[in-house]
C-alpha cells in the first residue's frame, strides 16, 4: 500500500518509525462521467484565470487567502512544509484514554500505521503495551495541509490511527431533539425491548450494499440495450403512527416470523439448550440414572419374550380344550336327534 505520510511516533523518549497507509479501500460507488445529453460528449472542466482567460496548469496555481478588505496572501507548498511544527514529521503522543472514554462522534477516517525501517521492535512494544493496558494514545500530527487530532490504538497485530474531529468542530445538539413533551409508558418500553430481542444481534459481515448492486444492474442492462424491470416501491416509514403499541406488536411478530423463515431459533431457547447439556454431563447422578434406566429396559426386554410365550401357550391350550368340548357336545346332540324315542308297551 502507498504511504500517505512518513515519520515517527514519539512515545516518551522512544521513537517508532512508521508509515501511514489508508485502512479503507475503494468505497462503494459506480463512477459516472458528466456527458452532453444530446451527443454523449464528455463534459470537461478547465482551470481558467478569470482576469485574462488563460488556461492554467498545476505549476501555475498557488494557494491564496483573500481578506475581507480585498488583500490577498499567497502560500506555496514549500511555505507549508517549512512551518515550525513538531508534528510535521512526528506523531506526538499527549496522553492516553480508555476506549469507552472516546466519544464516537469524534471518530473520523481510520489509517493503518506500518513500521518503517528498524521500527519493528518499538512498534510491537507499543502495540502490546496498549493491548495490555486497554487504552489508546491521543496524539497530534500534521498531514495533508493541516494538523489533525488522532487516536492510536491496537487492533489485531497492527496499530490503527483514527483521525479525530476537534471538539469545536462538532455541532451542538441544540434544536435537534423533540421540543414537545413526550411520555413513554413502561409497557411501550418493554415491548421495544422485546422487539430488540426479536430482531437479534446484527452481523455486519452479512450486510450488503443493495443500492450499488441495483445501479450496476441498471448500467449493465443499459449497455445491453435492455430495460430493467421496475419493482414496486417499498412502503415508506414516514407515515404517522396511530397506535404505537400495535405497531410494536406487529413489528415483533414480523421479526420473529422472519427469523423462523431464515431458520433462526429464538435467542433464549438457544441459550438454554447448552446449559442443560452441560449440567447433565457434569452430574454423576444423572449418569447413574441413565445406566439404571438402560438396565431396567434390558431386564424388561429379557422378561418380555418368556412371559409372552407362556401367555401364548396357555391361551392356545385353553382354546383347544374349549374347541374339543364344543365338538363333543355337538356330536352327542346330533346323535340323539337321529335316534327315535321308544314307545311304552301296553299291558293287558
Short mmCIF file of the C-alpha atoms (twelve columns), coordinates in Angstrom:
data_MODEL
# 
_entry.id   MODEL 
# 
loop_
_atom_site.group_PDB 
_atom_site.id 
_atom_site.type_symbol 
_atom_site.label_atom_id 
_atom_site.label_alt_id 
_atom_site.label_comp_id 
_atom_site.label_asym_id 
_atom_site.label_seq_id 
_atom_site.Cartn_x 
_atom_site.Cartn_y 
_atom_site.Cartn_z 
_atom_site.pdbx_PDB_model_num 
ATOM 1   C CA . UNK A 1   0.000    0.000    0.000   1 
ATOM 2   C CA . UNK A 2   1.186    3.503    -0.832  1 
ATOM 3   C CA . UNK A 3   2.333    5.567    2.140   1 
ATOM 4   C CA . UNK A 4   0.380    8.788    2.714   1 
ATOM 5   C CA . UNK A 5   2.740    10.109   5.389   1 
ATOM 6   C CA . UNK A 6   6.112    9.098    6.830   1 
ATOM 7   C CA . UNK A 7   7.528    9.992    10.219  1 
ATOM 8   C CA . UNK A 8   7.776    8.595    13.735  1 
ATOM 9   C CA . UNK A 9   5.630    8.091    16.815  1 
ATOM 10  C CA . UNK A 10  7.071    9.984    19.779  1 
ATOM 11  C CA . UNK A 11  6.397    7.619    22.719  1 
ATOM 12  C CA . UNK A 12  8.252    9.384    25.535  1 
ATOM 13  C CA . UNK A 13  11.923   9.068    24.572  1 
ATOM 14  C CA . UNK A 14  11.132   6.100    22.325  1 
ATOM 15  C CA . UNK A 15  10.893   6.915    18.628  1 
ATOM 16  C CA . UNK A 16  8.951    4.490    16.411  1 
ATOM 17  C CA . UNK A 17  9.459    4.985    12.644  1 
ATOM 18  C CA . UNK A 18  6.114    4.466    10.882  1 
ATOM 19  C CA . UNK A 19  4.306    4.962    7.610   1 
ATOM 20  C CA . UNK A 20  0.647    5.985    7.418   1 
ATOM 21  C CA . UNK A 21  -1.399   3.992    4.882   1 
ATOM 22  C CA . UNK A 22  -5.126   4.031    4.191   1 
ATOM 23  C CA . UNK A 23  -7.250   1.475    6.041   1 
ATOM 24  C CA . UNK A 24  -10.193  1.943    3.664   1 
ATOM 25  C CA . UNK A 25  -10.200  0.520    0.147   1 
ATOM 26  C CA . UNK A 26  -12.355  1.699    -2.713  1 
ATOM 27  C CA . UNK A 27  -15.656  2.944    -1.383  1 
ATOM 28  C CA . UNK A 28  -18.917  1.590    -2.767  1 
ATOM 29  C CA . UNK A 29  -19.789  3.719    -5.767  1 
ATOM 30  C CA . UNK A 30  -20.254  3.468    -9.509  1 
ATOM 31  C CA . UNK A 31  -18.128  6.103    -11.237 1 
ATOM 32  C CA . UNK A 32  -20.153  8.240    -13.638 1 
ATOM 33  C CA . UNK A 33  -18.882  10.918   -16.012 1 
ATOM 34  C CA . UNK A 34  -20.784  14.057   -16.857 1 
ATOM 35  C CA . UNK A 35  -21.825  13.967   -20.507 1 
ATOM 36  C CA . UNK A 36  -23.675  16.114   -23.005 1 
ATOM 37  C CA . UNK A 37  -27.248  14.787   -23.168 1 
ATOM 38  C CA . UNK A 38  -27.637  15.125   -26.974 1 
ATOM 39  C CA . UNK A 39  -24.386  13.545   -28.246 1 
ATOM 40  C CA . UNK A 40  -22.864  11.945   -25.090 1 
ATOM 41  C CA . UNK A 41  -19.727  14.029   -25.336 1 
ATOM 42  C CA . UNK A 42  -17.678  14.282   -22.127 1 
ATOM 43  C CA . UNK A 43  -18.009  17.492   -20.146 1 
ATOM 44  C CA . UNK A 44  -14.574  18.810   -19.179 1 
ATOM 45  C CA . UNK A 45  -13.569  21.336   -16.563 1 
ATOM 46  C CA . UNK A 46  -10.643  23.579   -17.301 1 
ATOM 47  C CA . UNK A 47  -8.929   25.882   -14.828 1 
ATOM 48  C CA . UNK A 48  -9.032   29.329   -16.359 1 
ATOM 49  C CA . UNK A 49  -7.848   32.636   -14.911 1 
ATOM 50  C CA . UNK A 50  -10.852  34.921   -14.635 1 
ATOM 51  C CA . UNK A 51  -8.748   38.030   -15.368 1 
ATOM 52  C CA . UNK A 52  -7.012   37.132   -18.621 1 
ATOM 53  C CA . UNK A 53  -8.876   33.951   -19.686 1 
ATOM 54  C CA . UNK A 54  -5.638   31.906   -19.777 1 
ATOM 55  C CA . UNK A 55  -5.929   28.154   -19.113 1 
ATOM 56  C CA . UNK A 56  -3.618   27.199   -16.238 1 
ATOM 57  C CA . UNK A 57  -1.611   24.079   -15.416 1 
ATOM 58  C CA . UNK A 58  -0.778   22.758   -11.920 1 
ATOM 59  C CA . UNK A 59  2.511    24.661   -11.826 1 
ATOM 60  C CA . UNK A 60  0.745    27.972   -12.404 1 
ATOM 61  C CA . UNK A 61  -1.555   27.661   -9.386  1 
ATOM 62  C CA . UNK A 62  -0.829   28.634   -5.758  1 
ATOM 63  C CA . UNK A 63  -2.975   28.790   -2.639  1 
ATOM 64  C CA . UNK A 64  -4.388   32.197   -1.850  1 
ATOM 65  C CA . UNK A 65  -6.310   33.746   1.035   1 
ATOM 66  C CA . UNK A 66  -8.438   36.825   0.391   1 
ATOM 67  C CA . UNK A 67  -9.107   39.060   3.368   1 
ATOM 68  C CA . UNK A 68  -12.325  40.995   3.859   1 
ATOM 69  C CA . UNK A 69  -10.649  44.227   2.700   1 
ATOM 70  C CA . UNK A 70  -9.512   42.653   -0.573  1 
ATOM 71  C CA . UNK A 71  -5.886   41.978   0.312   1 
ATOM 72  C CA . UNK A 72  -4.532   38.608   -0.850  1 
ATOM 73  C CA . UNK A 73  -1.887   36.380   0.756   1 
ATOM 74  C CA . UNK A 74  -0.442   33.539   -1.361  1 
ATOM 75  C CA . UNK A 75  1.020    30.369   0.187   1 
ATOM 76  C CA . UNK A 76  3.080    27.667   -1.556  1 
ATOM 77  C CA . UNK A 77  3.668    24.018   -0.699  1 
ATOM 78  C CA . UNK A 78  7.183    24.930   0.364   1 
ATOM 79  C CA . UNK A 79  5.840    27.504   2.811   1 
ATOM 80  C CA . UNK A 80  3.653    24.852   4.469   1 
ATOM 81  C CA . UNK A 81  6.465    22.297   4.589   1 
ATOM 82  C CA . UNK A 82  8.733    24.777   6.386   1 
ATOM 83  C CA . UNK A 83  6.246    25.580   9.167   1 
ATOM 84  C CA . UNK A 84  7.939    25.212   12.607  1 
ATOM 85  C CA . UNK A 85  5.657    22.426   13.859  1 
ATOM 86  C CA . UNK A 86  6.947    19.414   15.827  1 
ATOM 87  C CA . UNK A 87  4.095    17.364   14.346  1 
ATOM 88  C CA . UNK A 88  5.213    17.852   10.729  1 
ATOM 89  C CA . UNK A 89  7.205    14.603   10.905  1 
ATOM 90  C CA . UNK A 90  6.157    13.266   14.304  1 
ATOM 91  C CA . UNK A 91  3.037    11.659   15.750  1 
ATOM 92  C CA . UNK A 92  3.279    13.352   19.130  1 
ATOM 93  C CA . UNK A 93  1.602    11.355   21.928  1 
ATOM 94  C CA . UNK A 94  -0.029   13.638   24.517  1 
ATOM 95  C CA . UNK A 95  -1.672   11.059   26.797  1 
ATOM 96  C CA . UNK A 96  -3.915   8.011    26.979  1 
ATOM 97  C CA . UNK A 97  -7.624   7.248    27.272  1 
ATOM 98  C CA . UNK A 98  -9.724   4.147    27.787  1 
ATOM 99  C CA . UNK A 99  -11.571  3.177    24.608  1 
ATOM 100 C CA . UNK A 100 -15.003  3.796    26.144  1 
ATOM 101 C CA . UNK A 101 -13.989  7.366    27.083  1 
ATOM 102 C CA . UNK A 102 -13.777  8.409    23.423  1 
ATOM 103 C CA . UNK A 103 -16.967  9.948    22.036  1 
ATOM 104 C CA . UNK A 104 -17.860  8.054    18.823  1 
ATOM 105 C CA . UNK A 105 -18.907  11.400   17.321  1 
ATOM 106 C CA . UNK A 106 -15.220  12.394   17.225  1 
ATOM 107 C CA . UNK A 107 -14.045  9.308    15.339  1 
ATOM 108 C CA . UNK A 108 -13.079  10.060   11.749  1 
ATOM 109 C CA . UNK A 109 -11.279  8.188    8.979   1 
ATOM 110 C CA . UNK A 110 -9.006   5.292    10.075  1 
ATOM 111 C CA . UNK A 111 -5.444   4.657    8.865   1 
ATOM 112 C CA . UNK A 112 -3.004   1.808    9.413   1 
ATOM 113 C CA . UNK A 113 0.408    2.542    10.908  1 
ATOM 114 C CA . UNK A 114 3.093    0.342    9.375   1 
ATOM 115 C CA . UNK A 115 6.590    0.052    10.911  1 
ATOM 116 C CA . UNK A 116 9.285    1.680    8.821   1 
ATOM 117 C CA . UNK A 117 12.976   0.756    8.697   1 
ATOM 118 C CA . UNK A 118 14.298   -0.530   12.072  1 
ATOM 119 C CA . UNK A 119 10.954   0.169    13.706  1 
ATOM 120 C CA . UNK A 120 9.673    -3.392   14.284  1 
ATOM 121 C CA . UNK A 121 10.594   -3.862   17.965  1 
ATOM 122 C CA . UNK A 122 9.421    -0.481   19.339  1 
ATOM 123 C CA . UNK A 123 6.288    -0.866   17.178  1 
ATOM 124 C CA . UNK A 124 5.437    -4.239   18.770  1 
ATOM 125 C CA . UNK A 125 6.323    -2.836   22.199  1 
ATOM 126 C CA . UNK A 126 3.789    -0.023   21.887  1 
ATOM 127 C CA . UNK A 127 1.132    -2.315   20.413  1 
ATOM 128 C CA . UNK A 128 1.440    -4.815   23.269  1 
ATOM 129 C CA . UNK A 129 1.528    -2.044   25.887  1 
ATOM 130 C CA . UNK A 130 -1.729   -0.619   24.531  1 
ATOM 131 C CA . UNK A 131 -3.308   -4.080   24.417  1 
ATOM 132 C CA . UNK A 132 -2.321   -4.870   27.994  1 
ATOM 133 C CA . UNK A 133 -3.462   -1.513   29.373  1 
ATOM 134 C CA . UNK A 134 -6.700   -1.454   27.371  1 
ATOM 135 C CA . UNK A 135 -6.024   2.170    26.457  1 
ATOM 136 C CA . UNK A 136 -5.454   4.238    23.326  1 
ATOM 137 C CA . UNK A 137 -2.983   7.077    22.750  1 
ATOM 138 C CA . UNK A 138 -4.160   10.624   21.989  1 
ATOM 139 C CA . UNK A 139 -1.750   12.283   19.556  1 
ATOM 140 C CA . UNK A 140 -1.340   15.070   17.013  1 
ATOM 141 C CA . UNK A 141 0.297    15.162   13.575  1 
ATOM 142 C CA . UNK A 142 0.398    17.472   10.598  1 
ATOM 143 C CA . UNK A 143 -0.835   15.736   7.449   1 
ATOM 144 C CA . UNK A 144 -2.361   16.844   4.157   1 
ATOM 145 C CA . UNK A 145 -2.161   20.536   4.826   1 
ATOM 146 C CA . UNK A 146 -3.437   20.687   8.384   1 
ATOM 147 C CA . UNK A 147 -2.759   19.398   11.889  1 
ATOM 148 C CA . UNK A 148 -5.063   16.628   12.998  1 
ATOM 149 C CA . UNK A 149 -6.018   15.221   16.363  1 
ATOM 150 C CA . UNK A 150 -5.659   11.436   16.361  1 
ATOM 151 C CA . UNK A 151 -6.295   8.308    18.399  1 
ATOM 152 C CA . UNK A 152 -3.752   5.476    18.147  1 
ATOM 153 C CA . UNK A 153 -4.982   2.059    19.261  1 
ATOM 154 C CA . UNK A 154 -4.031   -1.594   18.883  1 
ATOM 155 C CA . UNK A 155 -6.091   -3.706   16.501  1 
ATOM 156 C CA . UNK A 156 -5.135   -7.364   15.961  1 
ATOM 157 C CA . UNK A 157 -1.447   -7.218   15.004  1 
ATOM 158 C CA . UNK A 158 -1.284   -3.582   13.910  1 
ATOM 159 C CA . UNK A 159 -1.561   -0.051   15.226  1 
ATOM 160 C CA . UNK A 160 -4.508   1.953    13.895  1 
ATOM 161 C CA . UNK A 161 -4.658   5.745    13.761  1 
ATOM 162 C CA . UNK A 162 -8.138   7.273    13.830  1 
ATOM 163 C CA . UNK A 163 -8.444   10.879   12.796  1 
ATOM 164 C CA . UNK A 164 -10.468  12.724   15.460  1 
ATOM 165 C CA . UNK A 165 -12.623  15.762   14.938  1 
ATOM 166 C CA . UNK A 166 -11.580  18.660   17.116  1 
ATOM 167 C CA . UNK A 167 -14.147  19.259   19.888  1 
ATOM 168 C CA . UNK A 168 -15.134  22.644   18.445  1 
ATOM 169 C CA . UNK A 169 -15.819  21.043   15.042  1 
ATOM 170 C CA . UNK A 170 -18.769  19.043   16.378  1 
ATOM 171 C CA . UNK A 171 -22.086  20.833   16.218  1 
ATOM 172 C CA . UNK A 172 -24.250  21.293   19.283  1 
ATOM 173 C CA . UNK A 173 -27.350  19.110   19.672  1 
ATOM 174 C CA . UNK A 174 -29.461  22.165   20.417  1 
ATOM 175 C CA . UNK A 175 -32.670  22.147   18.369  1 
ATOM 176 C CA . UNK A 176 -32.230  18.525   17.241  1 
ATOM 177 C CA . UNK A 177 -34.227  16.676   19.925  1 
ATOM 178 C CA . UNK A 178 -38.064  16.816   20.055  1 
ATOM 179 C CA . UNK A 179 -39.300  20.037   21.594  1 
ATOM 180 C CA . UNK A 180 -42.745  18.808   22.743  1 
ATOM 181 C CA . UNK A 181 -43.165  16.838   25.971  1 
ATOM 182 C CA . UNK A 182 -43.397  13.102   25.303  1 
ATOM 183 C CA . UNK A 183 -44.265  10.396   27.852  1 
ATOM 184 C CA . UNK A 184 -43.328  6.789    27.098  1 
ATOM 185 C CA . UNK A 185 -45.027  4.110    29.215  1 
ATOM 186 C CA . UNK A 186 -43.280  1.117    30.797  1 
ATOM 187 C CA . UNK A 187 -45.378  -1.212   28.636  1 
ATOM 188 C CA . UNK A 188 -44.135  0.522    25.484  1 
ATOM 189 C CA . UNK A 189 -40.541  0.297    26.674  1 
ATOM 190 C CA . UNK A 190 -40.996  -3.412   27.472  1 
ATOM 191 C CA . UNK A 191 -42.407  -4.030   24.011  1 
ATOM 192 C CA . UNK A 192 -39.497  -2.112   22.468  1 
ATOM 193 C CA . UNK A 193 -37.106  -4.354   24.440  1 
ATOM 194 C CA . UNK A 194 -38.944  -7.405   23.078  1 
ATOM 195 C CA . UNK A 195 -38.570  -6.059   19.549  1 
ATOM 196 C CA . UNK A 196 -34.823  -5.530   20.058  1 
ATOM 197 C CA . UNK A 197 -34.525  -9.126   21.269  1 
ATOM 198 C CA . UNK A 198 -36.645  -10.442  18.373  1 
ATOM 199 C CA . UNK A 199 -34.554  -8.649   15.753  1 
ATOM 200 C CA . UNK A 200 -31.459  -10.311  17.214  1 
ATOM 201 C CA . UNK A 201 -27.775  -9.466   17.005  1 
ATOM 202 C CA . UNK A 202 -26.642  -7.772   13.813  1 
ATOM 203 C CA . UNK A 203 -23.873  -9.386   11.752  1 
ATOM 204 C CA . UNK A 204 -22.047  -6.628   9.884   1 
ATOM 205 C CA . UNK A 205 -20.346  -9.228   7.693   1 
ATOM 206 C CA . UNK A 206 -23.739  -10.190  6.249   1 
ATOM 207 C CA . UNK A 207 -24.716  -6.652   5.239   1 
ATOM 208 C CA . UNK A 208 -24.618  -5.766   1.535   1 
ATOM 209 C CA . UNK A 209 -24.855  -2.570   -0.498  1 
ATOM 210 C CA . UNK A 210 -28.143  -3.150   -2.323  1 
ATOM 211 C CA . UNK A 211 -28.104  0.321    -3.866  1 
ATOM 212 C CA . UNK A 212 -24.756  -0.270   -5.588  1 
ATOM 213 C CA . UNK A 213 -25.924  -3.672   -6.843  1 
ATOM 214 C CA . UNK A 214 -29.085  -2.096   -8.279  1 
ATOM 215 C CA . UNK A 215 -27.096  0.668    -10.017 1 
ATOM 216 C CA . UNK A 216 -24.667  -1.868   -11.506 1 
ATOM 217 C CA . UNK A 217 -27.612  -3.926   -12.755 1 
ATOM 218 C CA . UNK A 218 -29.136  -0.826   -14.319 1 
ATOM 219 C CA . UNK A 219 -25.859  0.102    -16.073 1 
ATOM 220 C CA . UNK A 220 -25.357  -3.460   -17.354 1 
ATOM 221 C CA . UNK A 221 -28.909  -3.534   -18.737 1 
ATOM 222 C CA . UNK A 222 -28.456  -0.186   -20.489 1 
ATOM 223 C CA . UNK A 223 -25.188  -1.360   -22.062 1 
ATOM 224 C CA . UNK A 224 -27.039  -4.387   -23.454 1 
ATOM 225 C CA . UNK A 225 -29.954  -2.256   -24.632 1 
ATOM 226 C CA . UNK A 226 -32.389  -3.900   -22.217 1 
ATOM 227 C CA . UNK A 227 -34.759  -2.374   -19.706 1 
ATOM 228 C CA . UNK A 228 -34.570  -3.228   -16.037 1 
ATOM 229 C CA . UNK A 229 -37.982  -4.324   -14.728 1 
ATOM 230 C CA . UNK A 230 -39.254  -1.814   -12.207 1 
ATOM 231 C CA . UNK A 231 -40.115  -3.221   -8.798  1 
ATOM 232 C CA . UNK A 232 -42.917  -1.918   -6.616  1 
ATOM 233 C CA . UNK A 233 -41.529  0.702    -4.236  1 
ATOM 234 C CA . UNK A 234 -41.220  -0.398   -0.630  1 
ATOM 235 C CA . UNK A 235 -43.588  1.282    1.827   1 
ATOM 236 C CA . UNK A 236 -42.007  4.344    3.342   1 
ATOM 237 C CA . UNK A 237 -41.662  4.830    7.075   1 
ATOM 238 C CA . UNK A 238 -42.836  8.420    7.017   1 
ATOM 239 C CA . UNK A 239 -46.482  7.711    7.824   1 
ATOM 240 C CA . UNK A 240 -47.736  8.825    11.213  1 
ATOM 241 C CA . UNK A 241 -48.015  6.017    13.781  1 
ATOM 242 C CA . UNK A 242 -51.588  5.895    15.108  1 
ATOM 243 C CA . UNK A 243 -51.164  3.136    17.716  1 
ATOM 244 C CA . UNK A 244 -47.573  2.775    18.923  1 
ATOM 245 C CA . UNK A 245 -48.199  -0.453   20.874  1 
ATOM 246 C CA . UNK A 246 -49.949  -2.081   17.905  1 
ATOM 247 C CA . UNK A 247 -47.044  -1.125   15.650  1 
ATOM 248 C CA . UNK A 248 -44.551  -2.587   18.154  1 
ATOM 249 C CA . UNK A 249 -46.505  -5.848   18.488  1 
ATOM 250 C CA . UNK A 250 -46.763  -6.220   14.712  1 
ATOM 251 C CA . UNK A 251 -43.043  -5.479   14.390  1 
ATOM 252 C CA . UNK A 252 -42.218  -8.197   16.946  1 
ATOM 253 C CA . UNK A 253 -44.377  -10.730  15.078  1 
ATOM 254 C CA . UNK A 254 -42.788  -9.789   11.752  1 
ATOM 255 C CA . UNK A 255 -39.273  -10.056  13.200  1 
ATOM 256 C CA . UNK A 256 -39.960  -13.466  14.760  1 
ATOM 257 C CA . UNK A 257 -41.536  -14.697  11.542  1 
ATOM 258 C CA . UNK A 258 -38.529  -13.533  9.532   1 
ATOM 259 C CA . UNK A 259 -36.108  -15.287  11.899  1 
ATOM 260 C CA . UNK A 260 -38.094  -18.531  11.797  1 
ATOM 261 C CA . UNK A 261 -38.233  -18.384  7.997   1 
ATOM 262 C CA . UNK A 262 -34.461  -17.935  7.948   1 
ATOM 263 C CA . UNK A 263 -34.029  -20.939  10.237  1 
ATOM 264 C CA . UNK A 264 -33.045  -18.921  13.288  1 
ATOM 265 C CA . UNK A 265 -34.102  -20.223  16.703  1 
ATOM 266 C CA . UNK A 266 -35.273  -17.833  19.436  1 
ATOM 267 C CA . UNK A 267 -32.327  -16.486  21.367  1 
ATOM 268 C CA . UNK A 268 -33.458  -17.656  24.821  1 
ATOM 269 C CA . UNK A 269 -34.165  -21.230  23.744  1 
ATOM 270 C CA . UNK A 270 -30.799  -21.438  22.022  1 
ATOM 271 C CA . UNK A 271 -29.076  -20.156  25.143  1 
ATOM 272 C CA . UNK A 272 -30.746  -22.675  27.487  1 
ATOM 273 C CA . UNK A 273 -30.062  -25.824  25.476  1 
ATOM 274 C CA . UNK A 274 -26.267  -25.963  26.015  1 
ATOM 275 C CA . UNK A 275 -26.707  -25.249  29.724  1 
ATOM 276 C CA . UNK A 276 -28.856  -28.373  30.143  1 
ATOM 277 C CA . UNK A 277 -26.329  -30.467  28.293  1 
ATOM 278 C CA . UNK A 278 -23.500  -29.214  30.498  1 
ATOM 279 C CA . UNK A 279 -25.464  -29.833  33.694  1 
ATOM 280 C CA . UNK A 280 -26.309  -33.357  32.589  1 
ATOM 281 C CA . UNK A 281 -22.705  -34.140  31.735  1 
ATOM 282 C CA . UNK A 282 -21.398  -32.704  34.986  1 
ATOM 283 C CA . UNK A 283 -23.808  -34.550  37.348  1 
ATOM 284 C CA . UNK A 284 -22.759  -38.136  38.349  1 
ATOM 285 C CA . UNK A 285 -26.307  -38.952  39.469  1 
ATOM 286 C CA . UNK A 286 -27.572  -38.191  36.011  1 
ATOM 287 C CA . UNK A 287 -25.161  -40.801  34.617  1 
ATOM 288 C CA . UNK A 288 -26.208  -43.411  37.186  1 
ATOM 289 C CA . UNK A 289 -29.859  -42.751  36.475  1 
ATOM 290 C CA . UNK A 290 -29.192  -43.204  32.781  1 
ATOM 291 C CA . UNK A 291 -27.433  -46.545  33.464  1 
ATOM 292 C CA . UNK A 292 -30.275  -47.670  35.762  1 
ATOM 293 C CA . UNK A 293 -32.836  -46.858  33.102  1 
ATOM 294 C CA . UNK A 294 -30.876  -48.779  30.467  1 
ATOM 295 C CA . UNK A 295 -30.549  -51.763  32.834  1 
ATOM 296 C CA . UNK A 296 -34.271  -51.776  33.600  1 
ATOM 297 C CA . UNK A 297 -35.066  -51.579  29.911  1 
ATOM 298 C CA . UNK A 298 -32.790  -54.523  29.172  1 
ATOM 299 C CA . UNK A 299 -34.333  -56.551  32.026  1 
ATOM 300 C CA . UNK A 300 -37.825  -55.795  30.816  1 
ATOM 301 C CA . UNK A 301 -36.830  -56.789  27.289  1 
ATOM 302 C CA . UNK A 302 -35.386  -60.077  28.546  1 
ATOM 303 C CA . UNK A 303 -38.551  -60.959  30.533  1 
ATOM 304 C CA . UNK A 304 -40.942  -59.971  27.809  1 
ATOM 305 C CA . UNK A 305 -40.351  -62.912  25.396  1 
ATOM 306 C CA . UNK A 306 -40.768  -65.622  28.141  1 
ATOM 307 C CA . UNK A 307 -43.900  -64.030  29.505  1 
ATOM 308 C CA . UNK A 308 -45.296  -63.634  26.042  1 
ATOM 309 C CA . UNK A 309 -44.547  -67.300  25.181  1 
ATOM 310 C CA . UNK A 310 -46.201  -68.597  28.358  1 
ATOM 311 C CA . UNK A 311 -49.230  -66.478  27.794  1 
ATOM 312 C CA . UNK A 312 -49.443  -67.622  24.193  1 
ATOM 313 C CA . UNK A 313 -49.163  -71.336  25.166  1 
ATOM 314 C CA . UNK A 314 -51.815  -71.029  27.894  1 
ATOM 315 C CA . UNK A 315 -54.142  -69.252  25.569  1 
ATOM 316 C CA . UNK A 316 -53.612  -71.830  22.836  1 
ATOM 317 C CA . UNK A 317 -54.261  -74.782  25.258  1 
ATOM 318 C CA . UNK A 318 -57.431  -73.228  26.646  1 
ATOM 319 C CA . UNK A 319 -58.652  -72.537  23.162  1 
ATOM 320 C CA . UNK A 320 -58.020  -76.161  22.110  1 
ATOM 321 C CA . UNK A 321 -59.879  -77.515  25.153  1 
ATOM 322 C CA . UNK A 322 -62.859  -75.296  24.503  1 
ATOM 323 C CA . UNK A 323 -62.897  -76.418  20.875  1 
ATOM 324 C CA . UNK A 324 -62.849  -80.136  21.832  1 
ATOM 325 C CA . UNK A 325 -65.652  -79.780  24.377  1 
ATOM 326 C CA . UNK A 326 -67.750  -77.871  21.909  1 
ATOM 327 C CA . UNK A 327 -67.235  -80.554  19.237  1 
ATOM 328 C CA . UNK A 328 -68.177  -83.413  21.618  1 
ATOM 329 C CA . UNK A 329 -71.346  -81.694  22.779  1 
ATOM 330 C CA . UNK A 330 -72.357  -81.007  19.206  1 
ATOM 331 C CA . UNK A 331 -71.810  -84.652  18.158  1 
ATOM 332 C CA . UNK A 332 -73.833  -86.029  21.101  1 
ATOM 333 C CA . UNK A 333 -76.718  -83.708  20.375  1 
ATOM 334 C CA . UNK A 334 -76.733  -84.716  16.734  1 
ATOM 335 C CA . UNK A 335 -76.733  -88.450  17.535  1 
ATOM 336 C CA . UNK A 336 -79.599  -88.032  19.991  1 
ATOM 337 C CA . UNK A 337 -81.641  -86.252  17.383  1 
ATOM 338 C CA . UNK A 338 -81.264  -89.166  14.896  1 
ATOM 339 C CA . UNK A 339 -82.274  -91.960  17.360  1 
ATOM 340 C CA . UNK A 340 -86.177  -92.337  17.643  1 
ATOM 341 C CA . UNK A 341 -87.683  -92.398  21.100  1 
ATOM 342 C CA . UNK A 342 -89.126  -95.792  22.317  1 
ATOM 343 C CA . UNK A 343 -92.895  -96.050  22.807  1 
ATOM 344 C CA . UNK A 344 -94.079  -97.582  26.155  1 
ATOM 345 C CA . UNK A 345 -95.573  -101.141 25.873  1 
ATOM 346 C CA . UNK A 346 -99.222  -101.606 26.518  1 
ATOM 347 C CA . UNK A 347 -100.301 -104.059 29.324  1 
ATOM 348 C CA . UNK A 348 -103.494 -106.160 29.262  1 
# 
